[in-house]
Amino acid sequence: MRSMRWGIVPSILMMAGPLAAQELRPMTFMDVMAMRGVGGGQLSPDGARVVYTVSIPHWKSGKSHTDVFMAEVATGAIRQMTFTREKSETGPQWARDGKRLAFLSDREGSPGSRQVYLMSVEGGEARKVTEAKDGVHAFAFSLDGKWLAFSAGKPEERQISLVDLASQDLVATALPKHTTPVRDFAFAEDGSRLFFTSPDQVDKDDVKRKEKKFDVRIADPEQPPVHLWSIDLKSKAETRWTEGAGFTVTGFQLSKDGRWASYRALPAARRVGDISQEEASLHLLDLGTGKARQVLEKYARFSAFSPDGQRLVYAAPERFERLRNDKLWVVPTAGGAARNLMFGKDMSVSNASWGEDSRTLYFTEAVGVDQHLFALSVEEGGITQLTKQMGVLAGSYNAEAKAFLLSYSHPRKPMDLYVAKPQTLGSAAAWVKVSDANPQVAKLSLGATETLRWKAKDGVEVEGLLIKPLGYEKGRRYPLIVQLHGGPAAADMNGFQGRYVTYPHIYAAAGYAVLQPNYRGSTGYGEAFTRQIGGNFMRLSYGDIMSGVDHLIRAGVADPERLCMMGWSAGGHLSSWTLTQTDRFKAISTGAGAVNWISMYAESDVQSVREFYLGGKPYDAWDNFVKESALKYVKNAKTPTLIHVGEADQRVPKPQSDELYMALKKLGVPVEYIVYPGMPHGLTEPRYQLVKMVSEFNWFEKWIKGQKTWFDWKALLDTLPADADAKPEAPAGSAAERRK
C-alpha cells in the first residue's frame, strides 16, 4: 500500500477531549470505535429489576469485553455489577428468587475456561460456583429454584452437572454420564427432569486423529443423528424421546404444564450448502404417550407454547418459497388443524411472545424505516399497532413479570433497554430507561435524518434516509455519498448509526449529504417489494438507487458532479455493478461484493438464496448468471475504486474481490485493494474497522475534494489517543450509580 498523507483527517480522527466553548462537537472515527453495545437483557421473575451486559471496546486486545449491569425498574437506577478489565462476564440469568443472578466469566483464565459465578443483587464479590476443567459451555436455573445445571467438557465429551442451590458449599455433582456428549439442555417446568439433545454416536477415531494433528477437512462429512432425551433428577433414569437415522433434532421447546415438547428436525442425509435449512420440520411431542406428530413440513424456525399449554404458535410462510412472508400460525396441542392468524396481511413476522392470558401474541414488525410493536388476538385475528414513535423498537412481553422489555433506538439515540407496562406501552415518555450505555452521544453534533420518498422509473415508490450535512442550507448543493445496505433482504432504518459499515455522521461533519436507499429487495415494504428482484437482481435495485440520486439532484440537494458510492455485502454487489453501468460517480468503495455469479455460486457458503435472486442454479440459468455479473461489463468501468474484503470471508469469498481488482488493474482504472487478514464476512477486529472507515473516507476526499493523498499509516497511528486502552467509566448521573 502506498504511503500517503491525509490532509484534514487528523482532526476527524482525534479522540474528543474536554468540550471547548461550543457545547456540541462533530462525531469522530474514535467515537465510532468507542461505541458500547447492550445485550443479554432479562427481567427478574417479579419484574422489579433488569440484568444485562454492556460490551466495552478494548483497543489493546482488539476485542470488546463485557460487564454485567443491573437496573431497578421502579427508579431506573443503574448499577455496574462487575468490573473485570480485559475479561468478560456473559449470559446473566436470574435465580428464581430474584435475589441472586449468575453469569459466565473468564476472569480467572482464558475465554475457553469460563466458569459460573453467583452474585447477590446487593452486589459484593461474586462467588465462583464451578471448577470445570475445560470451562462451562452453558448453564440454567431450574424453575422450582432448587438447582443450577451446567454443561462442561470438550465438545466431544460434554456432560451435565448439578449444583444444589440450598446447600452452603454449592458443590457441583455430575449427573450419570450419558453415552454420548450433551448438546442443548433445559429444565422441565417442575424441575423434576432435564431434557437434552445428544448424538447417537461419536467417532472416537475422528477425535483421536484431530488430537494427533491430522487436521485435514472432509467437505460435507457424514454426521450422526441427534435426538431428544431426558433424565429424571431423582431416579437418574434416562428416557429417549426421539429415534431414527433419517432425521436430527436441532432444537426443542417445553410447555409450562409439562405435557408437551416441540422440536425442530432436519433430514440427516449429507448435503452441501444451506439447502437443509429450508427443510427443517416442526413436530409436537406428547410427553404422556411419547407420540409425536408433524406440525410443519418445511421452513420451521420459531415456535413457542402458550402459558396454558393449549396452543403452539410458530412462524412459517403460506408457500414454501424463498422470501415469502412468515406468518404466525397456531395449532392446538391436543390435536386439530393449524390456523393462519395473519391471512391476508402483508406482514412478515418471525417471532412473538405470549400474553399471560394465552389469548394475545405480541410481535414487532418493520413499517418502512421504523419498527413498531403489535398485538394479535388469537381468537379473533385482529391486529393492533401498540407503538407509533419514530425509531426502531424491538422486544417481547414477559408474562411472569407482566411487563415488556424493549430495545429502542432512533437517529439521535443509540440502542438502550426500556421497561414498559401494558397500560403505558403507547407512551414512550412512560417507559423506564434501564440502560445508558453511550451517554457521550448527547455531546455530539449529528446530521439531521430525514425520511425520503421518490418514484422509480416504473412508478413504484421507493423510500430511504437522507442524512444532511452539519449546517445544512436549503438550496445549496452538497457532495453526496450513496450508502447501500447489505442483504439485500434488509433495510436502513431510523435507528442510531455509528458502526464501521455505516457512519454517516462523520460524512455529515465533513460537509457531505448521505443517501441510504431501501431499493427493491429491501424488507419492510411488503412481500412483493422484497421478492421482485428475483431473476432481475442487479438492474431493478440499481434503477431504484439511481432514481433516488436523481431525485436529490432535482431537489437541489446533491451536486451531480460530486457523487460517491459505498456498500458492503449486497451493498458491495451493487457498488461493483454501478461501477460497470455508469461513470457518473467520482469514487466508489466496495466491500465484500460479488462480481461473477458463476464462480460465486460454489465459492459461497450459501446457494439457495443465489438461486432465487438469479433464477436457478448456474447450470440451469447460465445466461442470467452471466447477465447479472458485473464482470461481464467491467470494460465500461472508469470510476476510481477502493476494494475491501475479509481474507476468511465464506459468504462472499476473497476470489470475487481478486477478480474485480485484476480486471480494473488490467483496464487502467484507478484502484486500491485492502485485504483484512483472518476476517470473516464482517470485520471483527477494531483496528481493521478503523482502517476501513479511514481509508474509505479519504478515498472520497481525494476524488471529490482534491485531497492529494488517501492513506498514511503514520497519520493514523499518530492520531490514536494515548488513553485508547483505558477502560471507560460506567455511566454516571441520576440514572446510574456505581457499586461501592
N, C-alpha and C positions, 0 to 999 in steps of 0.2 A: 504494500500500500504506500502510495507517495506521501511524503511529509508535507503538509500544507498548513498555512495559518488560517485562523477563523474569522478575523475581523471582530464583529460585535458579540461573538458567543461567550467570552468570559463573563460578561455581565449577566447573560441569560443563565449561565451555569451556576453562578455564585450562590452559595447557601445563604439564606436570609439571616441577617443578624438582628440586632435591636431595630425597631422601627425608627425611621428618620422622621422628618417633620410631617410627612403625609401619613395618614392612618393606614392606608392600604398600599400594597406593593404587588407588582406582577408575579405571576407564577413562574417558577424556575424548574429546570430539569431535576435538581436535587429535591425540590418539593414533591415531584412525582415519585422519586425514589424513596422518599420518606413516608409515603402514604401507608397507613396501617389498615389491616383488614379485620373485620369482626366475623366470627364464626362459632359454630357449635352451641347456639343458644338453646337453653332448656328452662322451662318454667318449673318451679318446685311443685310438688303434688298439691299443696294448699294455695298455690298461686301468689304467695307472698314475696317470692324472690325469683330472680333470673340469674343463671350462671352462664358464662360464655367465655370464649377465648379471644384474645387480640393478638394478631401477628405483628411482630415488631421487626422491621428490616435491620439486618446486621451486616454492615458493609464488609468487614474483615472476613467473615466466614462465607460470604456470598449467599446467605440464606436468610429467611425470615424465621425468627424464633417466637414461640407463642407463650403467653402467660394467661392465667385464669383470672377473670374478673367476676364480681357479683354485684347485683343491684337490688335495692329494696323497692318493690313495686309501689308501695304507699307513698314514698317520698321521691323516688328517682335517684337516691343517693347511691353512688358507685364506689366500690372498694376494689382495689387490686389485691388479689389474694396470694399471688406467687410472684417472686422476683428472682428468677434464675437466669443470670446473664449467660448468653450463648447456649442455653439449654431450653427445652420446650416442655410445656405441660399441655396435653391434648385430651380431647374426648371427655370433658367433665360430665358426670351424671349425678343425679340426686339420689341419696338414700331415701327409702320410703318415709322415714320420719321427718324429712325435710330439714333436719338439724345437721346433717353431715352431707358431704359430697366427696366423690372420688374422681381421680383423673390418672392418666398415664404420664410418666415423666422419665426422661433420660438424664436427670440431674446428677446421677452417680455413675454414669457410664456413657457409652456411645448411643446413637439413635437406635441401634438394633438391640439395645438392652433395656428397653422401657420396663418400668415396674408400676404397680398400682399404689397410689398414695391416698390416704383418707384424711379429710380435714373437717374441722368444725366450722359452721357458718360464722362463728365468732372470731375466726382467724386463728392465729397461733401457728405453731410448727406443724406441717403435715406429717402424718405417720405412715411410714413405709409398711405396706401390707404383704407384698410378695417378694420372693427371692428367686425368681425363675432364672435358670442358668442362661438361657438364650433369649430372655426377655418375654414380656407378655404381649400376646397378639391382640386380644380383645377381652373385655370384662362386662359384667352386667349384674345388677341387683335383682334379687327375687322380689316379686310383687307383694309377698307377705312380709317383707322386711327382715327375714331371717338370714339370708345368705348373700354372699358375693361370689359369683363364679368367674373364673378366668381361664382362658386357653393359653398355653405356653409350649415352647419347644420349637425345634426346627420344623419347617412346613411338612416334611415327610414323617415327622414323629409327634405332631402336636396333639395334646390331650387336655382334659379339663380338670381343674381342681376347685375346691370349695373353701370358703372362709366363713366360719360361724361368727356372725356379727354380734352375738350376745356374749361371746367369750371375751375375757380380758386380754389374752395374749394374741388373739386374731391369727392363730396358726392355720396355715393352708393344709388341707387334706386332699390328696389326689383321689379322684373317682377311679373305680376299676378301669384298667386300660382297655380301650376299645381296640379291636384287632387292626384297624387302620387309622390314619390320622383324622382328627376332627377339623371341620371347617367352620361353618356358621353354627351358632347355638342361641337358644332363647329359653327362658323360663316359662312354664305354664302359669296361668294366672294365679292359681292357688299355691304355687311354689313347690308342689309335690314332685314335679318332673322337670327334667331338662330335655328339650328337643334339640337335635343336632343333625348336621349332614356329614357324610363320610363316604369316601370312595370305596368300591368293593375290594380293591386290592392295590398294593403298591409294588412297583417293580424294584426290588431291592438291588438288583444288578445295575439298574439305571442310576440309583442313588450312589452306589459304590463307585461306578466309573466316574461320576462327577467329583466325588471326593478325591479320586486319584488323578484329577485334572484332565480327564478325557472329555473336554468341553465342546465337542462337535455338536452341531444342532441339526436335527432332522426336521424338515419342513412338515407342518401339519401332522404331528405324531399321533398315534392312537392314544386315547385317554380312557381310563376305566370309568364306568358309570358311577355317579354319585347318588346316594339315596338318603332318605329321611329316617332317623332313628329317635328313640327317646330312652332315658334311663330314669327309673324310679329312685328318688333320693333316699328313701327309707330302706327298701329291699335291695337296691342296687341292681335290680333286674332290668335288662335291656329289651326293648321292643323294636322290631323293624316294621316300618310303615309302608315303604315303597320297595319294589323289587322289579328287576328286569334289565336285560342287557341293551334294550332298544332305546332307552332314554336316560337322561341325567338330570337331577334336581339342582336348580341354580338359585333357589331362594324359597322361603316359606313365611307364612303368617299364621298366628294363632288367635282364635276368638277368645274374648274375655270370659265367656261362660264355660270354657273348657271342652266344648263339644266338637269343635271343628278346627281344621287346619286347611290352608290353601297352599299350593306350591306351584312354582313355575318350572317347566321342564323343557329341555332341548333334546332333539334326536341325538343319539350317541354316536352316529356314524361320523367318520372322518370327513372334513370339508375344508375348503380353502376360503380365506377371506371372512367377510362379515355376514354372509348369507344366512347363517344359522340363527342370528338374532331375530330375523323375521319369522322363524319357525317355532319360536317359543310358545308353548301352550300353557293354559291355566287349568288347574284341577282343584276340586273341592273334596276334602277327605273327612269322612265321618269317623271321629276318634272313638266312638262307641262300638261301631261294627267293623272298622278297619277298611270299609269300602270307599273307593274313590270314583268320582265321575268327572269327565272333562267338561269344563265350563266354556273354554275358548280354544279354538283350534290353532290360531296363529296370532302373532303380534302382541303377545301378552307382555305387559310391563307392570304397571301399578295395580295393586289390589289392597283392600282393607275391609275388615269386618265391622259391622255396626256395633255399637256398645252392647246392645241386647243379643247379639249373635244371630239374629234372624235374617240378616242380609249380608251379602258380599258385594262391594262396589268395585268395579275395575274400569280401566280405560282401554278403549280399542276403537279402531276405525270401523265404519259401516262396510267398507270394502277393503279387502286385503291388498292394498296397493300403496306404493311409496307416497309419503307426504299427504295422505288423506287425513282429514281432521280426526283426532282422537275424541271420542265421545264418552261420557260416563254412562255405564250400564249397571243395573243391579239385578242380582239373582237371589231368590230365596234359598237359604241354606238347606231347608227341609225338602226342597225339590220344587221344580217349576221352571218356566222359561225366563230367560233374561229379558229385561226391559231397557230400551234405549231411552234414557232420561233427557236426551238433547236432540231428539229427532227434529229435523227442520231448522236447527240452529247452526249458523255458520261460525262455529266456535271450535277451538281445539284445546282440550283440557287433558293434561297428562297426570294430574294428581288432585287429591281432595282430602278433606278432613271431615269427620262426622261431628254433628252436634250431639249433646248428651241425650236428646230425645230419640235418637236413631231415625229421625224423620227429615233431617236437614243436612245437606252437604255444603261445605264451603270450598271455594276454589278461587285462584287468581287467573286472570286472562288479560293478555295484551290487547289494547284497543289503539291501534296506530302506535304513536310514540309514548303512550302512557300505559300503565298496567294497574288494574283495579281488582278489588275483592268482590266476589259474588256469592249469593246464597241460592241453593237449588232445593226446591221442595221435592222430596222423594215420592210423595203420594200424588201431588198434582202436576209436577213437572215445571212449575213456574220458576223463572229465574229473576232475581232481584239484584241490581247493582248496589253494593253497600258503600263504596267509596268513589269519590269523583275528583279528587285533587290531582293537580299536575304532578307527575313523577312516576317512579317505578316502585310499586308495592308488592311484596310477597309475604308469605307466612301461612299459618294454619291456626285452627282452633283447638285448644286443649280442653277436652270435655271434662276432665277431672278438676282442673284449675278454674274452669268456667271463664276463660279469657283467651284472647288472641295474642300470640307472639308474632310480631310483624317485623319485617325489614323494610326500610323505606329510604329512598334517595331521590333527590331532584337536582337540576343542573347546578345549584349552588350549595348543595349539602351532600357530602359523602354518605354512603350507606351506614345506618345505625339501626339498633333494635329498639322497638317500642312495644308496650303492652297496652291493650285496649279491651274494654269490656263490651259485650254485645250491644248494650244500650247506648254507648257513646262512640261506637265504631265510626259512624258517619262524620264525626267532627275531629279532624286531625289535632285541633287545639286541646282536645280532651285526652289524647294519648299520653302515656307516661314514657318519656325517653329514658331508656335504661342502659345505653352505651353512648360514649362520646369519644370515639377513637381518634378523631382528627380535628380537634378544636382550632388548630392553626389555620385551617382553611378560611375561617372568618376574617383573617387578616390579609387575604389575597384579593386582588382585583381581577375579576373574571369577566370574560367576554359574555355579553348577553346572548342567551339561547332563544331562538325563535322557531316555531313550527312553520314549515314552508310547504306549500302545495302547488303543483303545476300539472299541466296536461302533457302526456306523451303524444307522439305523432299519431297513434291510433285512437286518441281521445280518452284513454284511461287516465284517471287521476293518480298521481304519484305524490308521496309525501316524504319529507326529510327534515333535517335540522339544519339551521343556519346559525353558526356561532360568529357573532360580529366582532370586529377588532375593537380593542380598547379605544375609547374616544371616538367611536363611530359617528360620522357625519352623514346625514342623508343627502344624497346627490353626488357624493364623492365616490369614485371608483377605487376598488382595492384589489390587490393580488388575491387570487382565490386558490385555496387548497381543497381539492376534491378528495375526501377521505372515505374509503369504501370498506364497509363491514365484511366480515367473513361469513361463512355458512355454506351457500347463500341463504339457507333457511334460518335466518336470524334477523335482527333489526337494530338500528341505532335508536335509542330511546332517551326519554327525558330524565336520565339519571346523571349523577356526577361523573365527569370524565377526567381521570387522572392516572392513566396507565401508559406503559410504553407503546402500546399499539395505537391508542387514541389519546392524544394530549393536545386538544385544540386550543387550550388557553395559553399555551406557550406561543402558538402562532398568532393568537389574538393580541398578545403583548407585543409582538413584532410587527403588527400592522397588517396581518392577513385576515381575510374572511375565510371561514371553513364551511364547506357544504358536505353534509353526510346524507346521501340519498338512500332511501329504502326502495331500491329498484325492484322490478318484477322478480319474484323468487323469495322475497322477504316475507317474514311472518308478521301477524298482527293485522292483516288486511283481508282475511278470508282465504278459503281453500283454493279458489280459482287463481287468485293472485300469486299464491305460493307455487302452485303446480304448473302455471302457464309456461314456464321456461323449459319444461320437459321436451327434449328434442330440439330446442332452439335457445340453448343456454346463453351463449355469449351475445348474440345480436339483440335480443329483446332487452336484456339487462343493460347493455351498452346504450341502447336507444333511450331508455329511461334516464340514465345518468346524463347523457349529453343534452337531453331536453331540459333537465334541471339547471345545467350550466347556462344554456341559452336563456332560460327564464331569468336568472340573476343578471345576465348581461343586459337584457331588455329592461330590467328594473333599475338599472344604473348602479348596481352594487359591485359587480365583477368587472375587472378590466380584461377585455378579451385578449390583450397582448401579454397578460401575466397570469397564465393558468398553470397549475401544477396538480399532480395526482399521486396518491399513495394508497396502498392497501396490503393486507396480509391474508393468506389463505385464499378463500374465494375472492376477497378483495385484491389479492395478488394475481389471480387468474385474470380478473377484469382489467387490472392495471396493465398487464402484459398484452392483453387483447387490444386495449386502447392504443398502446404504442404502435401497433401494426395497422390501425384503422384511420388514424388522423395525425397531422403534425401541428394541431392547434395548441398542444401543451408544450411548455418550455422545459419542463423537467418532470420525470416520473420516478417514483420509488416503489419497487415491487418486492414483496416478501412472501416466501413460501408459496409461490404461484406455479401453476401448471401451464405449459405451452404446447405439449404434444400429448394428446389424449390417448393415442395408440400405445406409446410406451408407458404412460402414466397408469394405465389400467392394471397392469401386472405389478408395477413397482409399488403401488399404494397398498395400505392395509385395509382399504375398503373398496368394494367393487359395485355393490348393488346400487348405491346412490349414483355412481357414474352411469350405470345402465339406464337409470331413469332420466337423468339430465341429457344423455347423449343418444337415447333411442335404442338401447340394446347392448349386447356385447360387441366388442370391436369387430369380431369376425362375422357378425350379422349386420352391423351398421357401419362398415368401414368408411364409406364416403362421408357420412355425417361426423364421425370421429375426426376425420381429416379436416372437414369444412369448419369445425368448431375449434380447431387448434390454431393458436396464434402463430406458431412456427410456419404454417403454410403461407402466411402473408408477411413474414418478417422482413422481406426485401423492401417493404414500404416504410420501415421504421427510420425515423430521423431524430426522435426526441432523446436527449441525454438521459440515461437510465442508470439508477442505482439498484443493484440486486442484493437481497438478503436471503439467507437460508440457514437453517439449523443442520449441522453435519449429520445428526442422527434422526432427522425427520422421517417418520414412517408414513405419515399421512400424505404429504407432498414431497417425496424424496428429492435429495440433492441433485440427481441427474437432470431433473427438469430445469433447474437454475443453470446447470452446466450447459445445457443445450441453448438456452437463451443467451448466456454470456458469450459462448463461442460464435453464435450467429452474429451478434452485434459487433464483436471484435472483427470478424472477417469482413463485415459490411462497412466498417469505419465509423460506426455510430459511437459517440462518446458514452462510455460505460465503465462503471466500477462495480466490484463484486466483493461482498463480505460474507465469509463463512464463519458461523459461530460453533466452535468445537464442542462436540458432545451434546449439542442441544436438540431436543425433540421439536415437535411442530410449533410449540410456543417456547419463547426464551425464558428460562427459569433462573439463570444467573444474573444478578443485579448489574454486574459490570457490562455484560453483553446488552442488557436492556438499555443502559445508558449510552453505549456506543451506537446502538440502533437509532435512538432518538437524536443524538447529537449529529451523527453523520447525515441522517435524513434531512434534518432542519437546515444544515449548512449546504447540502446539495441544492436545496431550493434557493437559499440565499445567494449561492454562486450564480445560478442560471436565471434568477428573477431580478436580483438587485445588483448583480455585477461584482459580488464579492470575489476577490481573486483566488481564494483557496477554499477547500471544503473539508479538510481534515488535518489535524495536527495532534499527535499523541501528547506532546508536551503541554499544549494548551489545555487539554482535557485533564491531565494529571495535576497541573498547577491550580486548577480551579476547584479541585476537591477540597472540601473543608477539612481543617485539621482535626476536628472532632467528629469526623464521619462515622467512626466506630463507637462513639459514645451512645449509651442506651438512653433514649428519650425518657423524660419524666412521665409518670402516669398522669392522665387528665386531672386537672385540679380545678377548684372553684366550688360554687354552691352545689353543683350537681355531682361532685366527686370528693372522696376523702381517702387519703392514703391510710392503709392499715399501719398502725403503730407497732 
